[in-house]
Amino acid sequence: MTLRARLILIVAVTLAPMVVCAVFAALPLLEHERRVMERDAVGRARSAMSAIDVHLNATLRAMRALAASKSLEAGDLAAFHAEAQRSLTTDPAWVNIGLITPSREVLFNAVYAFGKPEPLPPQDDSLQVTANGTRTGFGNVRVGNVVRNPTVRLTIPITSGGELRYIMTAPLNMKQLTDVLQAQKLPESWTIAVLDRDKRVIAAVPTVPTGTSVPDELRKAIERAPEGWMRGGGPEGGNYTAHVTSDLSGWMLAIGVPPAYVEADARRSVTILWVGVVLALVVGVAFAGAVAKSTTSPG
């Protein structure tokens, strides 16, 4: 073996531990970046879900204020119908206001004239909750007899003397929920969606049709835990996905983050690390060659 070859071999063996360390350093670095992104994405999902809850609570306050009407208390349904119609023009959060008896007799829908014959509403989980337990109900996505586009409904009980007299139902304006999601100002390549308890999309950015089922991976993740972080899922699949569940409504919110976004900083750091290793090898080999040349040169 020539002197040059021996020197190059010595340099390579000397730098080998650096290469091994670089390999083992790269893996924890990638995992650290994923954990940092997980904390950030889950935190953003919590914040976005809180914004949805604020919107729902504001809608419930408006519904309860309308339900406190003196006209309704006096049983003047025609006058209360007129009040409900005025509310529709001033509050964009809902697209209809319906008044129903506990036995599911429809008294009116504000989008129709008073006294128009009304069909029975479809079976609805939120309506059932309110009728059975006099609790506020947050519905899953469905179409109705009046509002034919898929939407979700809030229902509240109206009591008198401790007895349930009426149920008020309000299908929500999907644009308002979408506006809440857009207000979160997520990076352009991210996705965000609010989901009902059946794991179907209520509203999403970028737009996904209301009622679309989420990928199976995300469905299973939500069923395992009310909050988490996973690879896959999201409204369009393929992303890392953070999800949280609302204590108020039972709805879920999912934020999808592209893999390139999650791993970009770590990959840059790993690239710099490997460039350093390669440069060290190149410089070491070049130095070994120069030493060998100077040693063997005639003097």
N, C-alpha and C positions, 0 to 999 in steps of 0.2 A: 504494500500500500504506500502510495506516495505521501510525502509530508503534507502536501496540500489537502489530500483526501482525509488524512488523519486529523488535521486541524479543523476541517469542516465537520467531521464526525464529532469532535469534542464540542464544538459550538452547538451542534444539533442536540447532543445529549444534555448539555448544560441548559439549553432553553426548553427542553422537553417538559420539565415541571411547570414552566410558565404556560405551556399549551394546555396541560392537564388542568391547571388551576383556572384557565380561561373557560374551559368547557364546564367545569363545575360551578363557576361563578355566574355563567350565563343563565342557567336554569333557575336558580333562586331569584335572579333579577327579573326574569319574565314573570315568575309567580308573584313577586312583590308588586309589580306593576298591575297585574290582574286584581290583586286585593285592594290596591289603592283605587282602581277604577270601580270595583264592586262597591266600596263604601260611598264613592261619589254618586254612582248611579242609583243605589238604593236610597240614599239621602234625597236625591232629586225626585225619585218616585214618591217618597213620603210627602215631600213638599207639594207635588202636583196633586196627589190624592187629597191633601188638606185643602187645596184650592177648589177641587170639585165639591168637597164637603161644605165649604163656605157657600158655594153657589146653591147647593141643595138646601142648606139651612135658610138662606135668604128666600128661596122659593117657598119653603114651608112657612116662614113668617108671613109672607104675603098671602098665602092660602088661609092661614089662621085668622089674619086680620079681616079677610073677606068673609070668613065663616062666622065672625062675630057680628054680622049685620043685624040690625034691628028688624029689617024686613023678614029675614029668615027666622028670627026668633018669634016673630008674630005669625009666621006661617004664610006670609004673602010671597008666594013663589014667583009670581009675575014680576014683582018689584025686585026681588033678589036676582032673577034672571037678567034684568036690565043692568043691575050692578055688575054681574059677572061679565056681561058683554063689554061694559066700559073697562073692566080690568084687563080684558084681552087686548084692548087697544093701547094700554099704558104699560103693560109688563110683557116684554118679549121672551120671558123665560118659558112660557107655556103656549101651546097652540090650541087648547080647548079647556073648558071647565065643565065638568059634568057633575050632576047631583043625583044621587041614587039612594034608595031606601035600603035598610039592612037586608031586606028580602030580595034585593037586586032589581027592584022596579026602577026604571029610568024616569026621573022627573023632568030633566031637561039637559040639553047640551048647549052651551053658550054660542056655538057657531051656527046653531039653527034658531029659527023663530020659536018663541014660546008656544007650547001647545002642539007642536008637530009630533006625531006618533013616533015613539022611539023603540028600536029593537033592544033586546037584552044584550048587555056587554058580554064579550067572550070571557071564559074563565081566566082569572088573572091572579097570580100569587099575591100581589100586593093588596088587591081587593079582598082576597080571602083572609089575609092577616088582619086587616082593618075590621072586617065584619065579625070575625070570630073573637078577636081580643081587644078591640077598640084601640089598636096601636097604629102608628104611622106605618105605611107600607111603601117599599121601594121596589118597583116592578122590574121584571126581566123584559128583554126586547120582545115586542109583539106588534102585530097590526090590530086595528080595531074596526068597529062598524062605522065609526065617524071619521077618525083619523086613520087613513088607510096606509100611510107610510110607516115603516117600522120605527118605533120609538119606545121609550120607557115612561112609566107613569108613577106619579106620587099620589098616594091616597091618604086622607086624614079623616078621623072620626069627628062627628059633630054631635055632642051630647047635650041633653037637657034633663035636669033632675036626676043625674046619675045614669040615665038610660041613653043608649045609642039611638039617635033620631035619623041622622043622615050620614052618608059617606060622600065626601067631595074627592073627585079624581081630576088630575091635571096631567095630560100628556106633555112631555117636555120638548122644547125646541132644540133639536140636535145642533143647530148652528151655535147656540149659546154655549153648549158643552165643548164644541170644537174650539170656540174662541178661548175658553179657559185653558185648553191644552196648548194652543198656539202662544198664549201669554207666558208659557214657561220658558220660552226662548232657548230651546235646546239646540245643539249644533245641527246643521242642516242635514247631515247624513244619519242622524238618530231618528228613531220612530217612537211614538207614544200612543197608547190606546187605553181607554177606560172600558172595562168589561163587566157584563152582568154576572149573576151567580151561576148561570149556565155556561160561562166561559165563552160568550159571544160578544162581538165588538158592539159597543154602544156608539162611541165616537173615536176617531183616530186621526193623527197627523203623521205622515201623509194620509189622505183620505182612503178609508176602507169602507165598503158598504156596511151599513148598520145591520147587525144580525149575522155577520160572518163568523164562523167558528174559528177559534185560535188553533194553532198547530198542536198536535197531540203531546209533544214534549212539554210545552208550556202548561197545558191542561194537567198533566200528571204532576208537574212541579208545584202548581197551585194546590192540588189535592194533597200533596205531601206536607206542605207548610204554607201558612198564610203570607209569609214574606220570604224572599230569597233571591238568589242569583244563579244563573245557569248558562250553559253554552247551548244555543239553539232557541227556538220559540220566537216570540215577537210576532207582530201582525203579519210579517212577510217571511218569517223563518230565517235561519242562518246566522242570526246575531247572537251576541251575548245579551241576556235579558234579565233585568231586575223587575221584581213584581212585589206589590204590597196590597193589603186588603183593608178596606174601610170598616171601622167599627160602627159607623153610622148606618151605612146602607148595605154592607156586605158585598158591594161591588169591588172589583179589583182594578189596579192600574199597572200597566206594563210598559217599560221603557227598553227599547232595543238599541244596542250599541254595536256598530260594525267591528269585527275582529281587528281590522287594521287600526282603528282608533284606540282600542284597548291596548294593543301590543306595540304601538308605534314608538313610544319613548324607549321601551325596553329594547326593541330591535335596533334603534339608533345607538343605544349604549353598547349593545352586543357587537354591532358593526365596528364601532370605534375600538372596542377591546380587541377584536380580531385583527383589525388593521394594525394595531400596535404590536400584536404578536408577529404578524407577517413582516412588518418593518424591522422588528428585532432580529428575525431570522435572516432577512436580506442583509442587514448591516453586519450581522455576525459572520455570515458566510463571506461577504466581501472583505471584511477585516482579516478573516482567516486566510483568504486567498492572497491578500496583500502581504501578510506576514510570511506566508510560504514563499512567495516570489522574492521578497527581500532576503530571505534566509538562503535561498538556493542560487541567488545571483552571484556571479563571480566578483570577488572582491578585490 
